[in-house]
Amino acid sequence: AADLAPEMGLPFARLAELAQQRGDDKQAVGLEARALEHNPYFAMPHARRVLNALEHGGSPDVSALHTCLACDDRYWATRFALGAYALRAQKLEEARQHFLVALKYAPDVAPVCAQLARLEASAGDVAAAKRWLERAKARSSI
């Protein structure tokens, strides 16, 4: 269905926004997942929700992002959110792979480089962490 009518995800994405505005996060997540079934480019709101939950110590549901990844693994925001999730779980190699693929498709995104710096610091590789921080600084001025 996604190949036949990718624009069909738009109504679900909009309904998810409205559900979130009225504070119904559970419905918003479900609607975001429906949008992702139709078009992986609707991943940004869900990725943002995952990152926000991680930032506030939550344990977000990333199953919709894995569904999105199965449809199209090129969308950097999906990879970034899954990388951040894996990093928080100390799955360093899984996180590294997600971040490196995110950079492949969005080479100018400074937060990806910053997360790789954090990952390398967690792994104890200070030199690599510094190199990633330098790349993040260079990209943030683009």
N, C-alpha and C positions, 0 to 999 in steps of 0.2 A: 504494500500500500504506500509506503514512503516513497518508493521510486515513481509511482504513478501520480501522486499528488502531495509533494513535499510541503506545499503551502497550507495543507490542512492542519499542520501543527500550530499555526498562528492563533486560531481561536482558543486552543487549549492554553497556549502561553499567556494570552491576554486574560483568560479566566483565572489562571494561576496568580497573575499580578493582582487582580481584584480580590481574590481570596486572601492573599498576603496582606493587602491593605486593610482588610477588615479583621486581621489577626487570626485567620484560620489556616495555620501553618500546615496542618495535616492534609487539608484539601489542596492547598497550594502545591505541596510535594507530589500528590497524586496527579494533579493536572500537568505539572511540569513533566512528569514521567510520560504522560500521554502525548505531550508535545514532542518529546524526544523520540517517541515511536515513529513519528511522521517525518522528523527532520532533525538530524543531530546538531544543527546550528542553533537550536533553541537550548543548548546546554548552558549558556552563560548564566541565566538566572539560577539554575540549579547548582552550578559550580560555585556561584557567589554564596549561595545558602550553605553549601558544604564548608567553604572557607570561613564563613562567619561563625558557624557552629564550632569549628576547630579553634578559632581564635578565642572563643568564649568557653573553652573546655568541654564542649559537648561531644557527643559521639554520633555524627550524622550518618544517615542511610545513604550509601554511595551506589546502591544497586542500579539506580536509573543511569548513573554515569557509566557503569559497566555495560549497560544495554546500549547506550550511545556509542561507546567505544567499539562495540561489536558491529554497529552499522557503519561507522566512519571513524577510523582511528586518527584522522589528521587534524582534528579540531583541538587547538592548543589549550583552550580553557578546560576541557575535559581532562586532558593529561595533567595540567597544572594542579587541578583540584585532587585528582587521584594521587599525584605525587606528594602533595601536602598531607593527605590522609595516610599514605604509607610512611612518610617521614615521621609523623606523630606516633605511629605504631612501631617505630624503630626498624622498619623493613627497608633498610638503606639501599639495597640493590634494586628493589622494586621501585622505590622513589626515584633513584637515579635514572632508571630507564624511562619513567614517565616524563621527568624533567628534560632529558636529552631529546626525546621525541617532540616535546612541546617546543624546544628551541629550534628543532629542524623546521617546523612549520611556522614559527613566529620568532625569528632570530633577534628581533629588536625589543623583546619584552624583558625589561630589567628585573621584575620580580622573580622570573624563572631563574635567572643567574643568581639572585640573592638567595633563593631557596637552595640552589646547588651549593652555595658557599656555606650555608647552615648545615647542609648534609655532610659536606667534607669536614667541617669543624666537629660534627658529631662523631665522624669516623676517625678523628684524630689527625687528619691530614691538613695541617695549618697552611702549608704552602699552596695546596690546591684551593683551600678556602679563600686565601688572599687573591689568587688569580680570578676566581669567580666574582669576588667583590669588586675587583677592578673592572671586569666586564660589565657588571651591573651598573657601576658608576658611569662607564662610557655610554651605555645604552640609555641611561636616564636623562642624558643631555640631548638625545636625538629628537 
